[in-house]
Amino acid sequence: MGDTPVAGSGHSGSGGERGKDGFAALFLVGGRARRFAGTAKSELVVDGRTILERMLTACADAARRVVVGARPKTAEPLPEGVVSVLEDPPGSGPARAVASGLEAVPAGCERVAILPGDLPFMCPEALLVLLRRAEEAGRDAGAVYCDDAGRRQWLCGVWPTEAVRANAAKAMPGDAARILFNGIGVEGVYWNEPGPPPWFDCDTPEDLQQARAWADCLKTAEGC
């Protein structure tokens, strides 16, 4: 989900808060997860909880949390109040998944966090940083995390809901997520706090092993 490196200043510290009606969060859990023998990446366990559980907790202050995509039949029920939807048509890619998820987002949510289902270290502080930076960039702008090489992580950001909704309405099956952000200004955000970055995703078994090692370090307070 990366992009070419972009220039931008570093940032650290906590973000400012918005009211509970201010933002929604979409979690895209679709995909075949071939590298995990078909096990959904959102259901992988890091420090005793699935990645999706960890992410839902990180976004607990959202006015609406929407999980988009088919979940395994053996998956635990979602917490009360979390909405589950399928992309239309099923398996049609991230842009259509966002379009379907936005149908469950109330009109009063000015911002929407769009996240994949495999970010074990997304946390409330990291989300608040995105919200604050998006606000600072302007009402019609978004904010995304950049990785250590400066690549924008398009599916790890906060966006103006109605602008994304307008783009999503034009999305065709198979379209990449990037088209959702056409015409929207974007602020690149860097995570300079100690510990694992919130944009770290578990694409491979090696990534999962790294995530679990980091989580063990954090739990034992030995540092990573």
Secondary structure by P-SEA (a helix, b strand, c coil): ccccbbbbbbbbcbbbbbccccbbbbbbccccccccccccccccccccccaaaaaaaaaccccbbbbccccccccccccccbbbbbcccccccaaaaaaaaaccccccccbbbbbccccccccaaaaaaaaaaaaaacccbbbbbbccccccccccccccaaaaaaaaaacccccccccccccbbbbbbbbcccccccccccccaaaaaaaaaaaaaaaacccc
